[in-house]
Amino acid sequence: MDQTDVYSPAPVALAKDEKKRQPPKLYEAYYEPVVVQRLMEEGKLVRGIVRLNPKNRADAYVSLDETPSENARHLYPALLDYDVGSGDDIYLCGETSRNRAIFGDIVAVKILPRKAAKNLYRDTCAMNDRRLDRLREERKARLDSMADKVASESDIALSDSNASQGSESRERRIPEVFGMVVAILSRNENRRFTGSLSADSPMSVRKHALYLQSLEHPVMWFRPLNSALPFMAVPLRQIPAAVRNCKSKPFCTVRMGSWLTCDPFPTASFVKALGHRGSIDFETTLILEENAVCYDPFTPNVLKCLPKLPWRIPDRELQCRTDLRSDCIFTIDPPTARDLDDAVSCTTLPNGNVLVGVHIADVSFFVRPHSALDKQARLRATTTYMVQKAIPMLPSMLCEDLCSLNPGVDRLAFSVMWEMDPETAVVRSTWFGRTIINSACKLAYDDAQSVIDGNRLGKDISCFEYVNGSNKPASVRRRMKIELSIRLFFKLSKIMRKRRFDNGALSLSNVKLSFDLDDTGAPIDCRPYAIKDSNRLIEEFMLLANMSVAARIEATFPDASLLRRHSPPLQRRLDETCQQLRKAGIDIVPGSARDIQHSLDQIEDSDTRLTVESLLTAPMQKAAYFSTHSIADRSGYQHFALNVPLYTHFTSPIRRYADIVVHRTLEASLAAFGNHVSSDHPLLPRLYSSFFPMTPSVGSLTVSVKDARLMLVPDSKSIADIAHQCNLRKDAAKKAQDASSKLFLVNFLTQKAVQFDNPGVVSVGVVTKIKTDAFVLSLPLFGIESPIYMDRLADRHSQVLSMDGRTWKLCLWSVDDVSVTLIWEAAPSTANSIDELASSMSVLVLDEGGQSVAKVERTASQTTTRVTQTLKIFDKVSVCVTPVTSPPELSVRLAMPHI
């Protein structure tokens, strides 16, 4: 396979023909496509996705993208123990093994002999360790004299883990399977990267002298913000003069180009200059660019696919869809939501059961397969939510108007309805259909919560009622019906939630921040996002809808369904975490999701539980989309956290492309089998309820399964490619969202620090992990973690915030299995005057809720003291969080003495 078949060539060639080049080959040439196909059939190559190694940017992992063939499992028995999509399957040791692939590429991998690869891995690790040891030795020399003096005066017994006694002993788990990339089957489509340009070549470039001599044209060197990416050579004549001549080089975006076997670095083409850091708007743009989030306006070709306004539901749709406009249907969403893609309904039946419905916007009606709009939606794959704005997947005409289930207007929908027992919430029968609905009202979570708490629906909430073909203000009876539905929903959701966790579901919470913004978009308040009963009410029925649709489409198209799975946690990491928690007195059983959840339920202290859940998140794997064709064993479809055999995403098609694909598959299933399918799945019982809505004759059993699939369901390979793209974009959107939250948190703390004339704020940190050279603190108020290194506390005064005007310095430390002992020495205040002392004697303190800020005075002390401090896991300490605006970061220091 030639490189130009995989990588787009740069607009300007930077080097002469490869055959005439002096530099030697650094990488192996890619195999030809025919060879790749033959070797994969023989099992000598396996298919996977390149993942990053966060600990070493030169290395990477390949996650299996599909179940290896029988030949591959026979040749490489170690692959039997790996789960598809685990992210830790095949280890690529060094840049040579990665062979010019970048994260997100789907690659063909050759398995290397373990003995030779293991020796290479050990040599590489040893080289990195020697470099770290040199840095430690330099610091050790500065600490030795002080440590010896304090040790002779202290009763503490030093352990070998003290930094002044030697470096940390490194015990690594050697990977089971090593590989080398030999072909790129599908490259990451988002090859636009953000960084800075420099005329001076970096040190890593200068060691390739022959390569530099062979360059035909002058270049500038692009350094990506993402350190896992290589440097790139950008032709000088492509770069605007304003960027080339600017003394303070602005950030810019480039597009990665070709990467030849004899080039140590790829080429790139200049796309645009972005500017300099500072404002929230620029930092937001930088976040979007760095994560390849497409925020450009939709092109004319895309906008041509939209219907003309004013739009009304076509007569054909009125004839072939089930009319539910008279039903009491309403939405419950965040107060600022504009894209309302899910609505609910609940009615008590004459037989005592309840008819519950989830109604989802029919976005697939407007987004036709293979259209320009469909291609753009697939490219973006998801709406990206920043703190101050959303980057939509679809044009606003669709996501805020024609598809949004706004109250008082007719809308096209896909509906799932269940007849349920009101006392046990057991599903008696399930119905799927293409419908027309008319939402009665738009409720916020607080509105629904007020009704759950026993109050009446607020008079300021506009409600409608569809009567005789038109909308009218809702009667008192209709408003009471909405209130009764909410309370009945709440009753059912509690039963469903309890049963779900009794059956083995697992829930791990993470802190999510919520911001209040002023008219200029600046944050004026920050707090952890509170989950209420009304949130959980909607969550339970959305989960049920997703599981029901997954069962339906998998029963119809078992080899071409887009599902979502959650692999079990990495057992070794889970065992290590549980062992550490056990030493701290917290017993977590590292078994099934049920075992872990049961262990969490035994923790009574809410702060401790939140910390434990945060620790357990690390060994958990990410949920991912997949094609049923890619995994041979049906047991591999399991969703670990939900503990269900089948799951997909169906309920948010306005903001997720995966849901649109699922809608099309469901439509094909309806066209072939009508509104009810008998199955052995518990969510698709054979009983057909007589209370389900009547379906127009043209809407049922119209085509064969084969014809339905040809019309709406992509082939298996296309489904796998869609799953891969959706996974990439979902991860990128999550990173962008987290970065946006961090940006606004830094800005909020900066404003408070200026307001109170103090460089940082003091909060509480919880010790979550103890290492030989550091301990890790979790800050629940901000949802962040930060390591505190002992040698830096001893070597730098700036790492400790004095709370009493004295200079605090770490003299000695010792670490055992469960605790770290610190010996501090506090010198008298060195302030030159009363005014200087007073100016350093105030500190900004956030309360536990983070909603109020106070300025407290620190107490001065003029005596020299030595303090011994012992910290264990879950101990709380005072920390000072200092915002750094460029780049947006939070610096965490210990505050001594603790308050």
C-alpha positions in Angstrom: 0.0 0.0 0.0 1.6 3.2 -1.1 1.7 6.1 1.3 -0.2 8.4 -1.1 -3.1 5.9 -0.9 -3.4 6.6 2.8 -2.2 10.2 3.4 -3.2 13.3 1.4 0.0 14.7 -0.2 1.1 18.2 0.9 0.3 21.0 -1.5 4.0 21.8 -1.9 6.6 19.0 -2.1 9.2 19.5 0.5 11.8 17.0 -0.6 13.2 15.4 -3.8 12.1 12.1 -5.1 12.5 9.4 -2.4 14.8 7.2 -4.5 17.3 10.1 -4.9 17.2 11.0 -1.2 20.2 10.6 1.0 18.4 10.0 4.3 18.0 6.3 5.1 14.6 4.7 5.5 13.3 5.2 9.0 10.0 3.3 8.7 8.7 0.2 7.0 6.7 0.8 3.8 3.0 -0.1 4.0 1.8 -3.4 2.6 -0.2 -3.4 -0.6 -4.0 -3.7 -0.1 -4.1 -7.1 -1.8 -1.3 -8.4 0.6 -3.1 -6.9 3.6 -6.4 -8.7 2.7 -4.6 -12.0 2.2 -2.6 -11.8 5.4 -5.7 -10.8 7.4 -7.6 -13.9 6.0 -4.7 -16.0 7.0 -4.8 -14.5 10.5 -1.2 -13.0 10.3 -2.6 -9.5 10.6 -5.3 -8.1 12.9 -7.4 -5.0 12.6 -7.5 -2.3 15.3 -7.6 1.4 16.2 -4.6 3.4 17.3 -4.9 4.8 20.9 -2.7 7.1 22.8 -0.4 6.0 25.6 -0.7 8.9 28.1 2.5 7.9 29.9 4.8 8.0 26.9 4.0 9.9 23.7 6.4 7.8 21.6 4.4 4.6 22.3 0.8 3.7 21.6 -1.8 1.0 21.9 -3.9 -0.7 19.3 -7.4 -1.5 20.4 -9.0 -4.5 18.5 -11.7 -3.2 16.2 -13.3 -6.5 15.6 -13.1 -10.1 16.8 -9.9 -11.7 15.4 -10.4 -14.5 13.0 -10.0 -18.1 14.1 -6.7 -18.3 12.3 -5.5 -15.2 14.2 -6.6 -16.7 17.5 -4.9 -19.9 16.7 -1.6 -18.2 15.7 -1.7 -15.8 18.6 -3.4 -17.5 21.6 -2.9 -14.3 23.7 -5.5 -12.6 21.7 -8.1 -14.9 23.2 -7.8 -12.9 26.5 -8.5 -9.5 25.0 -11.8 -7.8 24.6 -12.7 -5.9 21.4 -12.4 -2.2 22.0 -10.6 -2.4 25.4 -8.0 0.1 24.4 -5.1 -1.9 25.9 -4.7 -4.8 23.5 -1.6 -4.5 21.3 1.4 -2.4 22.4 3.3 -0.4 19.9 6.8 0.2 21.4 8.4 3.3 20.0 7.7 5.4 16.9 9.1 2.8 14.6 6.4 0.3 15.6 3.7 3.0 15.2 5.0 3.4 11.7 3.6 6.9 11.0 0.0 6.1 12.3 -1.6 8.6 14.5 -4.4 8.2 17.1 -7.8 7.4 15.6 -6.4 5.6 12.5 -7.7 2.1 11.8 -4.7 0.0 11.1 -3.5 -3.5 10.1 -1.1 -4.8 12.8 1.6 -7.5 12.5 2.1 -9.3 15.8 5.8 -9.3 16.8 7.7 -12.2 18.5 7.3 -11.6 22.2 10.8 -12.4 23.2 12.5 -9.8 20.9 9.8 -7.2 21.5 10.0 -7.7 25.3 13.8 -7.0 25.2 13.2 -3.8 23.1 10.5 -2.7 25.6 12.9 -3.2 28.6 15.7 -1.3 26.8 13.4 1.6 26.0 12.1 1.8 29.6 15.6 1.6 31.0 16.7 4.5 28.8 13.8 6.6 30.0 14.5 5.6 33.6 18.1 6.7 33.3 17.0 10.1 32.0 14.7 10.5 35.0 17.4 9.3 37.4 19.7 12.1 36.2 17.1 14.7 37.0 16.5 13.1 40.4 20.2 13.0 41.2 20.5 16.8 40.5 17.6 17.4 43.0 18.9 14.9 45.5 22.2 16.7 45.8 20.4 19.8 46.9 18.3 18.0 49.5 20.9 15.6 51.0 22.6 18.0 53.4 19.3 19.3 54.8 17.9 15.8 55.1 20.9 14.5 57.0 20.7 17.3 59.5 17.0 16.8 60.2 17.3 13.0 60.3 19.9 13.2 63.0 17.5 15.4 65.1 14.3 13.4 64.4 13.0 10.1 65.7 11.4 9.1 62.4 12.6 5.9 60.7 13.3 6.6 57.0 12.2 4.2 54.3 14.0 3.6 51.0 11.3 5.6 49.2 12.6 8.8 50.6 13.7 10.9 47.6 17.0 11.7 49.3 17.8 8.0 49.6 17.3 7.1 45.9 14.9 7.0 43.1 11.6 5.1 43.0 11.9 1.4 42.2 10.1 0.8 39.0 8.1 -2.4 38.5 6.2 -2.5 35.2 3.8 -5.0 33.8 5.2 -6.1 30.5 2.5 -6.1 27.7 1.4 -9.5 26.5 1.2 -8.6 22.8 3.5 -6.4 20.8 2.8 -5.3 17.3 3.8 -3.1 14.4 1.6 -1.1 12.1 2.0 -2.4 8.5 -0.9 -0.6 6.8 -3.5 2.1 7.5 -6.9 0.8 6.5 -8.9 4.0 7.3 -7.2 7.2 8.6 -8.6 9.6 11.1 -10.5 12.0 9.0 -9.8 14.9 11.3 -6.2 15.8 10.4 -6.4 19.5 11.3 -4.2 20.3 14.2 -3.5 23.3 16.3 -0.2 24.6 17.6 2.6 27.2 17.0 5.2 27.8 14.3 8.9 28.4 14.7 11.7 29.1 12.2 14.2 27.3 14.4 14.1 23.5 14.1 13.5 21.7 17.4 16.2 19.5 19.0 14.4 16.3 17.9 14.7 17.6 14.3 18.3 18.6 14.4 19.6 15.1 14.9 18.4 14.2 11.4 21.0 16.2 9.5 20.7 14.4 6.2 16.9 15.0 6.3 17.4 18.7 6.8 19.9 18.9 4.0 17.6 17.2 1.6 14.7 19.7 2.0 14.1 21.4 -1.3 12.2 24.5 0.0 12.5 26.5 3.2 10.1 25.4 6.0 8.8 26.5 9.4 8.3 23.9 12.1 4.9 23.3 13.5 4.6 22.2 17.1 1.2 20.7 18.0 -0.5 21.5 21.3 -1.1 17.7 21.6 2.2 16.3 22.6 1.3 12.9 21.2 1.6 14.3 17.7 4.9 14.8 15.9 6.5 18.0 14.7 5.5 18.9 11.1 7.3 20.8 8.3 5.2 23.6 6.8 6.4 25.3 3.5 7.4 28.8 4.2 5.8 30.2 1.1 2.4 28.9 2.2 2.5 30.9 5.5 1.2 34.5 5.3 3.9 37.2 5.8 2.1 38.6 8.9 2.5 35.2 10.6 6.1 34.7 9.4 7.2 38.1 10.6 5.3 38.3 13.9 7.7 38.2 16.8 5.3 36.5 19.1 4.1 33.7 16.9 0.3 33.3 16.9 -1.4 30.0 17.2 -2.4 28.5 13.9 -4.1 25.5 12.4 -2.4 23.1 9.8 -3.5 20.1 7.9 -1.3 17.0 8.1 0.0 15.9 4.7 2.3 13.1 3.5 4.8 11.2 5.6 7.3 9.3 3.6 9.3 6.3 4.9 12.6 8.3 4.9 11.1 11.4 6.6 11.3 11.5 10.4 8.4 14.0 10.4 5.3 14.6 8.3 4.6 17.6 6.1 1.6 19.9 6.6 -0.2 22.7 4.8 -1.1 25.9 6.5 -4.8 26.5 7.1 -5.3 29.7 9.1 -3.9 31.8 11.9 -5.9 31.9 15.1 -4.3 34.7 17.2 -2.8 35.0 20.7 -4.0 33.6 24.1 -5.9 35.7 26.6 -9.7 36.1 26.0 -12.3 33.5 26.7 -13.5 33.7 23.1 -10.0 32.9 21.7 -9.4 30.1 24.2 -12.7 28.6 23.3 -11.7 28.8 19.6 -8.4 27.1 20.5 -10.2 24.3 22.3 -12.5 23.7 19.3 -9.6 23.7 16.9 -7.4 21.5 19.1 -10.2 18.9 19.3 -11.1 19.2 15.6 -14.6 20.4 16.3 -16.2 21.8 13.1 -17.7 25.2 14.0 -17.7 26.6 10.5 -21.1 27.8 9.1 -23.0 25.2 7.2 -22.2 25.4 3.4 -24.8 26.3 0.8 -24.9 22.7 -0.4 -25.9 21.6 3.1 -28.5 24.3 3.5 -30.0 23.4 0.1 -31.1 20.1 1.8 -33.3 21.9 4.2 -37.1 22.2 3.5 -38.5 25.6 2.5 -40.3 27.7 5.1 -43.1 27.8 6.1 -43.1 24.0 6.4 -46.0 21.8 7.2 -46.3 18.0 7.6 -46.9 16.4 4.2 -50.2 14.7 3.6 -48.5 11.4 3.0 -47.0 11.5 6.5 -50.4 12.3 8.0 -51.8 9.2 6.3 -49.1 6.7 7.1 -48.2 7.7 10.7 -50.1 7.2 13.9 -51.7 10.4 15.1 -51.0 11.0 18.8 -51.6 14.8 18.8 -54.5 14.5 21.2 -52.4 12.5 23.8 -51.1 14.3 26.8 -47.4 14.5 25.8 -44.8 16.9 27.3 -41.1 17.5 27.6 -38.8 17.8 30.6 -35.4 19.4 29.9 -32.8 21.8 31.3 -34.2 25.4 31.4 -31.8 26.6 28.7 -32.4 23.7 26.2 -33.5 24.6 22.7 -33.1 21.2 21.0 -36.0 19.3 22.6 -35.6 15.8 21.1 -37.5 13.7 23.7 -41.1 13.9 25.1 -43.0 11.5 27.4 -46.6 10.5 28.1 -48.3 8.4 30.7 -52.0 7.2 30.8 -53.8 4.9 33.2 -55.6 2.1 31.3 -59.1 0.6 32.0 -57.4 -2.7 33.1 -55.4 -0.9 35.8 -52.1 -0.9 33.9 -50.4 2.2 32.5 -49.5 3.1 29.0 -46.1 4.8 29.0 -44.7 6.5 25.9 -41.3 8.0 24.9 -41.5 10.1 21.8 -38.3 11.1 20.0 -38.0 13.7 17.2 -37.9 12.0 13.8 -34.7 13.7 12.5 -34.1 11.0 10.0 -37.1 12.3 8.0 -35.1 15.5 7.2 -31.6 14.0 7.0 -31.8 11.8 4.0 -29.0 9.2 3.5 -26.1 10.2 1.3 -27.2 13.8 1.1 -24.9 16.7 1.7 -26.7 17.3 5.0 -26.2 13.6 6.0 -22.5 13.7 5.1 -22.0 16.9 7.2 -23.9 15.4 10.1 -21.8 12.2 9.9 -18.6 14.3 9.8 -19.6 16.3 13.0 -21.2 13.2 14.5 -22.3 15.1 17.7 -23.3 18.4 19.1 -20.5 19.8 21.2 -21.6 21.7 24.3 -19.3 24.4 25.7 -20.1 26.4 28.8 -21.4 29.4 26.9 -22.6 27.9 23.6 -23.3 24.8 21.7 -21.7 23.8 18.4 -24.6 22.0 16.6 -24.5 18.9 14.5 -27.4 20.1 12.4 -28.5 23.6 11.1 -30.5 25.7 13.6 -33.6 25.4 11.4 -33.7 21.7 12.3 -32.3 21.5 15.8 -34.2 24.5 17.2 -37.3 24.5 15.0 -38.5 21.8 12.7 -37.2 18.8 14.7 -37.4 20.3 18.2 -40.5 19.1 20.0 -41.6 22.6 20.9 -45.0 22.9 22.7 -48.2 23.7 20.7 -46.9 22.6 17.2 -47.2 19.4 15.2 -44.0 17.3 15.0 -42.9 14.1 13.4 -41.6 11.5 15.9 -40.6 7.9 16.6 -42.4 6.5 19.5 -41.9 3.6 21.9 -44.8 2.7 24.1 -45.1 0.1 26.8 -48.0 -1.4 28.7 -46.7 -1.6 32.2 -47.8 -2.9 35.6 -48.1 0.2 37.8 -47.0 -1.7 41.0 -44.0 -3.5 39.6 -43.2 -1.4 36.4 -42.9 -4.7 34.5 -43.3 -4.4 30.7 -46.2 -6.4 29.5 -46.0 -5.4 25.8 -44.0 -3.1 23.6 -45.0 -1.0 20.6 -42.8 1.0 18.1 -44.2 3.4 15.6 -43.7 6.5 13.4 -46.0 9.1 14.9 -47.2 12.7 14.9 -47.3 14.4 18.2 -48.2 17.8 19.6 -46.4 18.6 22.9 -48.6 20.1 25.6 -45.9 22.0 27.4 -42.2 22.5 28.0 -41.1 21.8 31.5 -37.7 22.4 33.2 -36.3 20.0 35.7 -37.1 22.4 38.5 -40.8 22.6 37.3 -41.1 18.8 37.4 -39.3 18.6 40.7 -41.8 21.1 42.2 -44.7 18.9 41.1 -42.9 15.8 42.6 -42.6 17.7 45.8 -46.4 18.1 45.9 -46.9 21.6 44.4 -49.1 22.5 41.5 -47.9 23.3 38.1 -46.7 26.9 37.9 -49.1 29.4 36.4 -46.3 30.9 34.4 -45.9 27.6 32.4 -47.8 27.8 29.1 -49.8 24.6 28.4 -51.7 23.6 25.2 -54.3 21.1 24.3 -55.0 19.7 20.8 -58.7 19.8 20.2 -60.6 19.3 16.9 -57.5 19.9 14.7 -56.2 23.0 16.5 -54.3 24.1 19.6 -56.0 25.8 22.5 -54.8 26.9 25.9 -54.9 23.9 28.2 -57.9 23.4 30.4 -57.5 22.9 34.2 -58.2 19.2 33.6 -55.3 18.9 31.1 -52.9 20.7 33.6 -54.0 18.3 36.3 -53.4 15.4 33.9 -49.8 16.6 33.4 -49.3 16.8 37.2 -50.7 13.3 37.7 -48.5 12.0 34.8 -45.3 13.5 36.4 -46.1 11.8 39.8 -46.9 8.5 38.2 -43.7 8.7 36.2 -41.8 9.4 39.4 -43.4 6.4 41.1 -42.5 4.1 38.2 -39.0 5.5 37.9 -38.2 4.7 41.5 -39.3 1.1 41.1 -37.4 0.8 37.8 -34.2 2.4 39.3 -34.3 0.1 42.3 -34.8 -3.0 40.2 -32.0 -1.9 37.8 -29.5 -1.6 40.7 -30.8 -4.8 42.3 -30.1 -6.5 39.0 -26.5 -5.4 39.0 -26.2 -1.9 37.5 -23.4 0.3 38.5 -23.3 4.1 38.8 -20.1 6.1 39.3 -20.5 9.8 39.8 -18.1 12.6 38.8 -18.3 16.2 39.7 -19.8 18.4 36.9 -19.6 22.1 37.3 -22.4 24.5 36.5 -21.8 28.2 35.8 -23.9 31.3 35.9 -22.8 33.9 33.2 -23.4 37.6 33.0 -24.5 39.6 29.9 -20.9 39.6 28.6 -20.5 35.8 28.9 -18.2 36.0 31.9 -18.8 33.5 34.8 -20.2 35.1 38.0 -21.0 31.9 39.9 -19.8 28.3 39.9 -21.2 25.2 41.7 -21.4 21.5 41.3 -24.3 20.4 39.1 -27.1 19.0 41.3 -28.9 15.8 40.1 -32.6 15.9 41.2 -35.3 13.3 41.2 -36.7 14.8 38.0 -33.4 14.1 36.2 -33.6 10.5 37.3 -37.2 10.3 36.2 -36.4 11.1 32.6 -33.2 9.0 32.7 -35.0 5.8 33.6 -37.4 6.0 30.7 -34.7 7.0 28.2 -32.6 4.0 29.2 -35.6 1.8 28.8 -36.3 3.2 25.3 -32.7 2.7 24.3 -32.7 -0.9 25.5 -36.0 -1.7 23.8 -34.9 -0.3 20.4 -31.6 -2.1 20.7 -33.5 -5.4 21.2 -35.8 -4.6 18.2 -33.1 -3.7 15.6 -30.8 -6.5 16.7 -33.6 -9.0 16.4 -34.3 -7.7 12.8 -30.8 -7.1 11.6 -28.4 -9.2 13.7 -25.4 -8.5 11.5 -25.9 -4.8 10.7 -27.0 -3.0 13.9 -25.3 0.0 15.5 -25.2 -0.7 19.2 -23.3 0.6 22.2 -21.3 -1.5 24.6 -19.3 -1.0 27.8 -16.5 -3.5 28.3 -15.6 -4.7 31.8 -12.9 -2.8 33.7 -9.3 -3.6 33.3 -9.1 -6.2 36.0 -5.4 -5.6 37.0 -6.0 -1.9 37.5 -9.3 -2.5 39.3 -7.6 -5.0 41.7 -4.8 -2.5 42.4 -7.3 0.2 43.2 -9.3 -2.1 45.5 -6.2 -3.3 47.3 -5.2 0.3 48.0 -8.7 1.1 49.3 -8.7 -2.0 51.5 -5.5 -0.7 53.2 -7.5 2.5 53.9 -10.3 0.5 55.5 -12.7 0.6 52.5 -13.6 -2.9 51.2 -14.6 -2.9 47.5 -15.2 -6.3 45.9 -13.6 -6.2 42.5 -16.1 -8.5 40.8 -19.2 -7.7 38.8 -20.9 -4.4 38.5 -23.4 -5.6 41.1 -20.5 -6.4 43.6 -18.9 -3.0 43.1 -22.3 -1.2 43.5 -23.1 -3.2 46.7 -19.7 -2.3 48.1 -20.3 1.4 47.4 -23.7 1.3 49.1 -22.0 0.2 52.4 -20.1 3.6 52.5 -22.1 5.9 54.7 -20.1 9.1 54.4 -21.0 11.0 51.2 -17.6 12.7 50.8 -15.8 9.4 51.2 -18.1 7.7 48.7 -17.6 10.4 46.1 -13.8 10.0 46.5 -14.0 6.2 46.1 -16.2 6.5 43.0 -13.6 8.9 41.5 -10.9 6.3 42.2 -12.9 3.5 40.7 -13.5 5.5 37.5 -9.8 5.2 36.5 -9.8 1.4 35.8 -13.2 1.6 34.0 -13.3 1.6 30.2 -15.2 3.9 28.0 -18.5 2.9 26.5 -18.3 2.7 22.7 -20.4 2.3 19.6 -19.9 -0.9 17.5 -21.3 -2.8 14.6 -22.8 -6.2 15.5 -20.8 -7.6 12.5 -17.5 -6.7 14.2 -17.9 -8.9 17.3 -18.4 -12.6 16.7 -19.7 -13.6 20.2 -23.0 -12.0 21.1 -22.0 -12.0 24.8 -19.5 -9.2 23.7 -22.5 -6.8 23.2 -22.8 -6.5 27.0 -23.0 -3.1 28.7 -21.1 -3.6 31.9 -22.3 -0.5 33.9 -26.0 -1.0 33.0 -25.6 -4.8 33.2 -27.8 -5.3 30.2 -27.2 -7.5 27.1 -28.2 -5.0 24.5 -28.1 -1.2 24.4 -27.9 1.6 21.9 -28.6 5.3 21.5 -32.0 6.3 20.1 -33.2 9.2 22.2 -31.1 12.2 21.0 -31.0 12.3 17.2 -30.8 16.1 17.1 -27.4 16.0 18.7 -26.0 12.5 17.9 -25.5 11.0 14.4 -25.5 7.5 15.9 -29.2 8.0 16.9 -30.1 8.9 13.3 -28.6 5.7 12.0 -30.5 3.7 14.7 -33.7 5.5 13.6 -33.2 4.4 10.0 -32.6 0.9 11.1 -35.8 1.0 13.2 -37.7 2.4 10.3 -36.5 -0.5 8.1 -37.6 -2.9 10.9 -41.0 -1.3 11.0 -41.4 -1.4 7.2 -40.7 -5.2 7.3 -42.5 -6.3 10.5 -44.8 -3.6 11.6 -45.2 -2.2 15.1 -44.6 -5.3 17.1 -42.0 -8.1 17.0 -42.2 -11.3 19.0 -38.8 -12.2 20.5 -37.2 -14.0 23.4 -36.0 -10.7 24.7 -37.8 -9.6 27.9 -38.4 -6.1 26.4 -40.1 -7.5 23.3 -42.7 -9.9 24.9 -45.1 -11.8 22.6 -48.2 -10.3 24.1 -49.6 -7.5 21.9 -51.6 -5.0 23.9 -55.1 -4.0 22.7 -54.5 -0.6 24.1 -51.8 0.4 21.7 -52.7 3.0 19.2 -54.3 1.9 15.9 -51.8 1.9 13.0 -52.7 3.0 9.5 -52.6 0.1 7.1 -49.9 1.8 4.9 -47.6 2.0 7.9 -47.3 -1.8 8.6 -45.8 -4.8 6.9 -45.0 -3.3 3.4 -41.7 -4.7 2.2 -39.4 -7.6 2.8 -36.5 -7.5 5.2 -34.1 -7.5 2.3 -35.7 -4.6 0.6 -36.0 -2.7 3.9 -32.3 -3.2 4.5 -31.3 -2.0 1.0 -33.4 1.2 1.5 -32.2 2.3 4.9 -29.6 0.1 6.5 -25.9 0.5 5.5 -23.7 -2.5 4.9 -21.8 -4.0 7.8 -18.5 -2.3 6.9 -20.2 1.1 6.7 -21.8 0.6 10.1 -18.4 -0.2 11.5 -17.0 3.0 9.9 -19.9 5.1 11.3 -19.3 3.6 14.8 -15.6 4.5 14.6 -16.3 8.1 13.5 -19.0 8.5 16.2 -16.5 7.2 18.9 -13.8 9.6 17.8 -16.1 12.6 17.7 -17.8 11.8 21.0 -14.4 11.6 22.7 -13.3 14.8 21.2 -16.5 16.6 22.2 -16.1 15.3 25.8 -12.5 16.7 25.9 -13.7 20.0 24.5 -16.5 20.2 27.0 -14.1 19.4 29.9 -11.6 22.0 28.6 -14.3 24.6 28.4 -15.4 23.9 32.0 -11.8 24.3 33.1 -11.4 27.5 31.2 -14.4 29.1 32.8 -13.4 27.8 36.3 -10.0 29.5 35.8 -11.6 32.7 34.7 -14.1 32.6 37.7 -11.3 32.1 40.2 -9.2 34.8 38.6 -12.0 37.3 39.0 -12.5 36.3 42.6 -8.8 36.6 43.3 -8.7 40.1 41.8 -11.9 41.0 43.7 -10.4 40.0 47.0 -6.8 41.1 46.1 -5.4 37.6 46.5 -3.6 35.3 44.0 -5.5 32.1 44.9 -8.3 30.5 46.9 -8.1 28.0 49.7 -10.2 24.9 49.6 -10.2 21.3 50.8 -8.3 18.5 49.2 -8.8 14.8 49.9 -5.8 12.4 49.8 -6.8 9.7 47.3 -3.5 7.9 46.5 0.0 7.6 48.1 3.0 7.0 46.0 6.7 6.6 46.8 7.4 10.2 45.7 4.0 11.9 45.8 0.5 11.8 47.1 -2.6 12.6 45.0 -5.2 15.1 46.1 -8.8 15.2 44.9 -10.6 18.6 45.1 -14.3 17.7 45.2 -15.4 21.4 44.8 -13.7 21.7 41.5 -13.7 18.1 40.2 -10.0 18.0 39.6 -7.0 15.9 40.9 -3.5 17.0 41.4 -0.3 15.2 42.5 1.8 16.8 45.3 5.5 15.8 44.9 7.5 15.7 48.1 10.8 16.7 46.6 9.3 19.8 45.1 7.9 20.7 48.5 11.4 20.5 49.8 13.1 22.2 46.9 10.7 25.1 46.2 9.2 27.6 48.6 6.5 28.4 46.0 5.0 25.0 46.5 3.7 25.8 50.0 1.3 28.7 50.9 2.1 30.1 54.3 -1.0 30.7 56.4 0.8 32.4 59.3 3.5 34.5 57.6 6.3 32.0 58.2 8.3 30.2 55.6 7.3 26.5 55.6 9.7 24.0 54.1 9.6 20.2 53.9 12.7 18.7 55.5 12.1 15.0 55.4 9.5 12.4 54.5 8.8 8.7 54.7 6.3 6.6 52.9 4.8 3.2 53.9 1.9 1.2 52.5 -0.9 3.3 54.0 0.5 6.7 54.9 3.1 9.3 54.3 4.9 11.1 57.1 6.1 14.7 56.5 8.5 16.7 58.7 8.1 20.4 58.2 10.3 23.3 59.5 8.7 26.7 59.8 11.0 29.7 60.0 9.9 33.1 61.5 8.3 35.6 59.3 10.8 37.6 57.2 8.5 40.6 56.5 10.4 43.9 56.6 7.5 46.0 57.9 4.1 45.8 59.5 2.5 46.8 56.2 4.3 44.1 54.3 3.3 41.5 56.9 -0.3 42.6 56.8 -0.5 42.5 53.0 0.5 38.8 53.1 -1.8 37.9 56.0 -5.1 37.4 54.1 -6.4 34.5 52.2 -9.4 33.7 50.1 -11.5 30.7 51.3 -14.3 29.0 49.5 -16.9 27.2 51.6 -17.7 23.5 50.9 -20.5 24.4 48.6 -18.3 26.7 46.6 -21.1 29.3 46.5 -19.7 31.9 48.9 -16.3 33.4 49.3 -14.7 34.9 52.4 -11.5 36.7 53.2 -9.9 35.6 56.5 -6.9 36.9 58.3 -3.9 34.7 59.0 -2.1 34.7 62.3 1.6 35.7 62.4 4.1 33.7 64.3 7.7 34.7 65.0 9.0 31.3 66.3 10.8 28.5 64.6 9.1 25.1 64.9 9.3 21.6 63.5 6.0 19.8 62.8 5.5 16.1 62.0 2.4 15.4 59.9 1.0 12.0 58.9 -1.4 11.7 56.0 -3.5 8.7 55.1 -6.0 8.1 52.3 -9.2 10.1 52.8 -7.5 12.6 55.1 -8.4 16.2 54.3 -5.8 19.0 53.9 -6.0 22.7 53.0 -4.8 23.6 49.5 -4.4 26.8 47.7 -5.8 26.8 44.1 -4.2 29.5 42.0 -5.5 30.2 38.5 -3.0 30.6 35.6 -4.6 32.3 32.6 -2.2 31.5 29.8 -2.6 28.6 29.2 -5.6 28.1 31.4 -4.4 25.9 34.3 -5.0 25.5 38.0 -1.9 25.3 40.2 -2.5 23.4 43.5 -0.3 24.1 46.5 -0.4 22.9 50.1 -1.5 25.4 52.7 0.5 25.2 55.9 -0.6 25.0 58.7 -4.0 23.6 57.7 -7.2 25.4 58.5 
